[in-house]
Amino acid sequence: MSELSGWDLLEARDLQAALRVLKEEHDARPFKGTLNNLGICCLMLQQPTEAKRLFDEALTMPLPDSGTHGFAGIARWVLNEREDAVTLWCDGLKCNYRDAAGGVSLPLLLYYASVRRPDEFSREHAEQFLRTALESRRASNWPGGLGRYVLGEISEDQARAEADAGHPIVTARHLNQLEFYQGMMALEQHDTELFLAYMRNCADTHECELNKEWHLACHECATFGK
């Protein structure tokens, strides 16, 4: 095996090498997290069908988690299987293993769906899921602040303060998510120019490959208006 891990190679954007090493790692020790990393690599290689297959395989492995549902839905969204993506994100709300805020990440993705495809998922339902998720005692953790910002309960400055994790890389990932949803809020106001500016900034940020929103921003930059 390479001295660098598959994830190290992925972050270095040596994607073909990352794919090879991640496969070696998974063959040597089958692991759900490695399957998800393989799926992420395939998304970055613009291979969403293979990413979907990998995420679906990860879904069959214990323990059910909202993160895998999130990525499996993103692969479908990129493949224009929007209804299936929404279904997976809704199904993931039932998982016992969720994000640090107790389950805010998937309602945020459903908010994204409600902005981009309101005929397939309503803003009202997305808001309802977000408000329910924010009732958790864990919602003081990120991305709880992001949910409150999207609902208009806190200001941008407050959201930025809550995004500060005390570690530069983690904080940058949180701010990357914030920028994505600022773009969605701009699109809600029909400001496509500002929306695309946020999407480009979000997609241009490095070390955010674990952010589901980063992958959606890359997709928006490549496809919006086409």
N, C-alpha and C positions, 0 to 999 in steps of 0.2 A: 504494500500500500504506500501511497505518497506520504511524506512526512507531514504535509498539510492535511487537515481534515477536509471532508467534503464541504462542510459549511464554510471553512476558511476560504476555500477555492471559490465558492459561490459568492461570498462577499467581495472577493477580489475580481469578480466578474469573469473568471476563467471557467465558463459554464460547461463546456464539454468535458473538461477535466473534473469539474465538480460532479457532473452526472456519473462519470465512471467511478470515482472514488466513493460517492454515496451508495452506488450499487454494490460495490465491494463491501462497504461497511454493513449494509443491510443483509447481504448474503452471509457474512461472517456472524452477524448477530441481529436477527430480525427484530425490528423495533419500530413502533408506531411513529415516533418522532422522526426517524430517518426516512420513513415513507413519506411523511409530510414534507420533509426537506427536499426529497426527490420531486414531489409534486410542485413545490415552489420553483425549483430549478427548471422544470418543464414549462411552467408559466412564463418564466423569464426567457426561455428559448422559443417562445411562441408555439408551444406544443400543447394546447389546452386539452385536446382529446386524451393524450397520455397523462396529463396532470389529473384530469377527471378520473381516469382509471386508478391511478395511485391513491388519490384521496378517498375514492370509494373503497379501495382495499383497506385503507387505514380506518375507515368507518366501521369495518367489521371487527376490529381489534379492540380489546378492552383498554381502557375504560371509556365510555362515551363522553366526549368533551365538545364544548361549543366551538373551540378553535378549528377542529377538523371539519365540522359542519360549515363553518365560515368559509374555509378554503374550497371545500367541495362545491359550495354554492357559487363561488367566484369563477371556478372553472366552467360551470354551466352558464353563468352570465356572459362570459367571454365568448362562449359557443352559441350565444343567442338563445339559450334554453332558459329564458327568464322565469317562466312559471315554475320550472323545476328548482331553480335557484332559490326563489322565494319560499317554496315548500321546504327545502332543506334548512334554510335559515329559521323558519318557524319551528321545524322539528327540533332544531338544536336548542331552542329555549327550554326544553324539558331535561336537558343534560344536567347531571349532578356536578360535573366538573366544568367550571366556567371561568371567566376572567376575574381579576382581582377585585373588581367592583361588584361581583356577585351575579353578573349576567347582563351587562350593558352593551357589549360589543355587537351581538346579533341584532338587538333592536336598532342600533345605529345603522347597520347594514340594511335593515328594512326601511329605515328612513331614507337612505340612499335610493332604494328601489322605488319608494313612493314619489321621490322627486323625478327620477328618470323615467319611470313607467307608472304614472298614477292610475292608469287603466288596469294595471295588474296588482297593485297594492296601494291602498289609500293612505294619505297623510294622516287621517284620523286614526287608523289602526296602528300605524307606526308610532304615533304620539302616545297612544294608549299603552303599547308595549314598553315604550321608554319610561313612562311615568310609573308603571308597575315595577320595572326593574330598579328604578331609583328609590323605591321604598325599602330596599335591602339595607341592612345596617352596614354592609360592606361598601355601599355606594359612595362613601367618602373617599375611596381609593379610585385611581384612574382606571378606566375611562369614565367614572361617574361624573366628573366635572365637565367632560365633553358632552355627555347627555344633557346636563343642566344648561350648558351653553346653547345647544341646538334648540332646546325648549324655550330659550329666552329668559331663563331664571338667573343667569349670572352674565357679567360682561366679558368681553374679550380679555381684558386685563386680568380679571379673576380666573378665567380659564387658563391663561398662560401661567399664572401663579400656581394653579393646581397641577399643571403639566410638569412643573419642576420636580424631578425625582431625585435631585441631589447627585446625579451621575450624568455626565454630558451626553453619552450615547443614548441612554434611556430617555432623557429629556428631549433630545432631538427627535426621537421616534414619536413621543407624545405630541410635540409641536407639529410634526409631519401629519399626524392624524387631524389635529386641529385645523391645519391649513386645508386639508381635504374637505372637511365639513363647512368651512367658510366658503369654499367654492360651491358646494351644494346649496348653501343658503343664498349665494349670489344668483345661482341658476333659478332658484325659486322666485327671485325677483326679476327674472328674465334678462339678467345682465350676463350675456354669454361671453363677452370679452373678459370680464373679471373672472368668471368661472374658469375659462381656459387658462388664464394667467395663474390662478391658484393650482390648477391641475398640472401645469408645466413645472411650477416650483416644487410641488409635491413629488412628481415623478423624477425630478432632477436630484433629489436628496439621496445621499448614499447611506448605507447601513440601516435601511428601513425595510428590508425584504420580508421581515416578519410581520409587517403591517399589512393587513388585508387591504386597507385603503390605498396603500402605495401601488399595489397591483391594479386596482380599479382606476387610479389616476393614470397609470401607463396606458391602460385600455382606452380611457377617455381621450387622451392625447392622440392616440392612433386612429380613433374611429369617429369622434364627435363631428357631426355634420356631414358624414360621408355615406 
